[in-house]
Amino acid sequence: MRVIRIIDDSNFVTGKERNGGNYKYEEVAILDESGVILRGEHTTSAEFQFCTFCGSFGCTECTWYHPSYEMDNLAKRTQHEPTEMS
């Protein structure tokens, strides 16, 4: 299994990371050996309601993980990388 982690702290400001608008975002995906996304999660430093499935504030409708465009592209690129043989 492979793990891809994307961290976006480009707008992060200490002291404003909880409710001041300058949040840190993270997305983690678990891929099988062939590079197919099995599951994933979005998180943020904000203290507001945040959907871990789609990565949006205030969403309450999602029931499965929606990879971001960046995550989807990274996962697809790993499908073409050779894996180590044991």
ChimeraX commands (.cxc) that place a marker at each C-alpha (Angstrom):
marker #1 position 0.00,0.00,0.00 radius 0.5
marker #1 position 1.05,3.57,-0.64 radius 0.5
marker #1 position 0.18,6.82,1.12 radius 0.5
marker #1 position 0.05,10.23,-0.52 radius 0.5
marker #1 position -0.16,13.29,1.74 radius 0.5
marker #1 position -0.77,16.83,0.44 radius 0.5
marker #1 position -0.29,19.67,2.91 radius 0.5
marker #1 position -1.32,23.21,1.98 radius 0.5
marker #1 position -0.13,25.69,4.56 radius 0.5
marker #1 position 0.43,28.51,2.06 radius 0.5
marker #1 position -2.21,30.66,3.77 radius 0.5
marker #1 position -1.47,29.51,7.35 radius 0.5
marker #1 position -0.85,32.19,9.97 radius 0.5
marker #1 position -0.17,31.28,13.60 radius 0.5
marker #1 position -2.92,32.66,15.80 radius 0.5
marker #1 position -5.41,32.74,12.93 radius 0.5
marker #1 position -5.37,29.02,12.12 radius 0.5
marker #1 position -8.52,28.08,14.08 radius 0.5
marker #1 position -11.07,30.79,13.32 radius 0.5
marker #1 position -9.15,33.67,11.74 radius 0.5
marker #1 position -9.33,32.59,8.10 radius 0.5
marker #1 position -5.72,31.47,7.67 radius 0.5
marker #1 position -6.08,27.70,7.78 radius 0.5
marker #1 position -3.89,24.72,7.05 radius 0.5
marker #1 position -5.39,22.00,4.86 radius 0.5
marker #1 position -4.29,18.40,4.50 radius 0.5
marker #1 position -5.42,15.53,2.32 radius 0.5
marker #1 position -4.28,11.94,2.75 radius 0.5
marker #1 position -5.07,9.06,0.40 radius 0.5
marker #1 position -4.32,5.34,0.74 radius 0.5
marker #1 position -3.57,3.62,-2.57 radius 0.5
marker #1 position -3.29,-0.05,-3.40 radius 0.5
marker #1 position -0.13,-1.39,-5.05 radius 0.5
marker #1 position -1.42,-0.53,-8.51 radius 0.5
marker #1 position -2.06,3.13,-7.57 radius 0.5
marker #1 position -5.84,2.98,-7.18 radius 0.5
marker #1 position -7.18,5.15,-4.35 radius 0.5
marker #1 position -8.83,2.95,-1.71 radius 0.5
marker #1 position -9.77,5.66,0.80 radius 0.5
marker #1 position -8.83,9.14,1.87 radius 0.5
marker #1 position -9.56,12.08,4.10 radius 0.5
marker #1 position -9.45,15.89,4.10 radius 0.5
marker #1 position -8.60,17.82,7.29 radius 0.5
marker #1 position -8.12,21.45,8.29 radius 0.5
marker #1 position -6.86,23.45,11.24 radius 0.5
marker #1 position -10.16,25.40,11.32 radius 0.5
marker #1 position -12.57,24.75,14.14 radius 0.5
marker #1 position -15.64,25.00,11.90 radius 0.5
marker #1 position -17.70,22.12,10.49 radius 0.5
marker #1 position -15.57,20.61,7.72 radius 0.5
marker #1 position -16.38,17.62,5.54 radius 0.5
marker #1 position -13.58,15.05,5.66 radius 0.5
marker #1 position -14.98,13.42,2.51 radius 0.5
marker #1 position -15.02,16.37,0.08 radius 0.5
marker #1 position -12.95,19.01,1.87 radius 0.5
marker #1 position -15.64,21.70,2.04 radius 0.5
marker #1 position -16.90,23.79,4.93 radius 0.5
marker #1 position -20.51,23.19,5.95 radius 0.5
marker #1 position -21.08,20.08,3.82 radius 0.5
marker #1 position -23.18,17.37,5.47 radius 0.5
marker #1 position -24.22,15.35,2.42 radius 0.5
marker #1 position -21.09,13.39,1.45 radius 0.5
marker #1 position -20.80,9.71,2.26 radius 0.5
marker #1 position -17.57,8.83,0.44 radius 0.5
marker #1 position -14.14,10.34,-0.20 radius 0.5
marker #1 position -13.79,12.77,-3.11 radius 0.5
marker #1 position -10.12,13.21,-4.06 radius 0.5
marker #1 position -9.01,16.69,-5.06 radius 0.5
marker #1 position -7.81,17.30,-8.60 radius 0.5
marker #1 position -4.22,17.30,-7.33 radius 0.5
marker #1 position -4.63,14.04,-5.43 radius 0.5
marker #1 position -6.28,12.34,-8.37 radius 0.5
marker #1 position -3.41,13.37,-10.65 radius 0.5
marker #1 position -0.75,12.22,-8.17 radius 0.5
marker #1 position -2.49,8.87,-7.77 radius 0.5
marker #1 position -2.68,8.41,-11.54 radius 0.5
marker #1 position 1.03,9.16,-11.86 radius 0.5
marker #1 position 1.85,6.44,-9.30 radius 0.5
marker #1 position -0.01,3.92,-11.46 radius 0.5
marker #1 position 2.86,4.18,-13.93 radius 0.5
marker #1 position 5.68,3.95,-11.39 radius 0.5
marker #1 position 7.37,0.59,-10.89 radius 0.5
marker #1 position 6.95,-0.98,-7.47 radius 0.5
marker #1 position 9.66,-2.83,-5.60 radius 0.5
marker #1 position 9.53,-6.59,-5.79 radius 0.5
marker #1 position 10.09,-8.57,-2.61 radius 0.5
marker link #1:1,2 radius 0.2
marker link #1:2,3 radius 0.2
marker link #1:3,4 radius 0.2
marker link #1:4,5 radius 0.2
marker link #1:5,6 radius 0.2
marker link #1:6,7 radius 0.2
marker link #1:7,8 radius 0.2
marker link #1:8,9 radius 0.2
marker link #1:9,10 radius 0.2
marker link #1:10,11 radius 0.2
marker link #1:11,12 radius 0.2
marker link #1:12,13 radius 0.2
marker link #1:13,14 radius 0.2
marker link #1:14,15 radius 0.2
marker link #1:15,16 radius 0.2
marker link #1:16,17 radius 0.2
marker link #1:17,18 radius 0.2
marker link #1:18,19 radius 0.2
marker link #1:19,20 radius 0.2
marker link #1:20,21 radius 0.2
marker link #1:21,22 radius 0.2
marker link #1:22,23 radius 0.2
marker link #1:23,24 radius 0.2
marker link #1:24,25 radius 0.2
marker link #1:25,26 radius 0.2
marker link #1:26,27 radius 0.2
marker link #1:27,28 radius 0.2
marker link #1:28,29 radius 0.2
marker link #1:29,30 radius 0.2
marker link #1:30,31 radius 0.2
marker link #1:31,32 radius 0.2
marker link #1:32,33 radius 0.2
marker link #1:33,34 radius 0.2
marker link #1:34,35 radius 0.2
marker link #1:35,36 radius 0.2
marker link #1:36,37 radius 0.2
marker link #1:37,38 radius 0.2
marker link #1:38,39 radius 0.2
marker link #1:39,40 radius 0.2
marker link #1:40,41 radius 0.2
marker link #1:41,42 radius 0.2
marker link #1:42,43 radius 0.2
marker link #1:43,44 radius 0.2
marker link #1:44,45 radius 0.2
marker link #1:45,46 radius 0.2
marker link #1:46,47 radius 0.2
marker link #1:47,48 radius 0.2
marker link #1:48,49 radius 0.2
marker link #1:49,50 radius 0.2
marker link #1:50,51 radius 0.2
marker link #1:51,52 radius 0.2
marker link #1:52,53 radius 0.2
marker link #1:53,54 radius 0.2
marker link #1:54,55 radius 0.2
marker link #1:55,56 radius 0.2
marker link #1:56,57 radius 0.2
marker link #1:57,58 radius 0.2
marker link #1:58,59 radius 0.2
marker link #1:59,60 radius 0.2
marker link #1:60,61 radius 0.2
marker link #1:61,62 radius 0.2
marker link #1:62,63 radius 0.2
marker link #1:63,64 radius 0.2
marker link #1:64,65 radius 0.2
marker link #1:65,66 radius 0.2
marker link #1:66,67 radius 0.2
marker link #1:67,68 radius 0.2
marker link #1:68,69 radius 0.2
marker link #1:69,70 radius 0.2
marker link #1:70,71 radius 0.2
marker link #1:71,72 radius 0.2
marker link #1:72,73 radius 0.2
marker link #1:73,74 radius 0.2
marker link #1:74,75 radius 0.2
marker link #1:75,76 radius 0.2
marker link #1:76,77 radius 0.2
marker link #1:77,78 radius 0.2
marker link #1:78,79 radius 0.2
marker link #1:79,80 radius 0.2
marker link #1:80,81 radius 0.2
marker link #1:81,82 radius 0.2
marker link #1:82,83 radius 0.2
marker link #1:83,84 radius 0.2
marker link #1:84,85 radius 0.2
marker link #1:85,86 radius 0.2
view
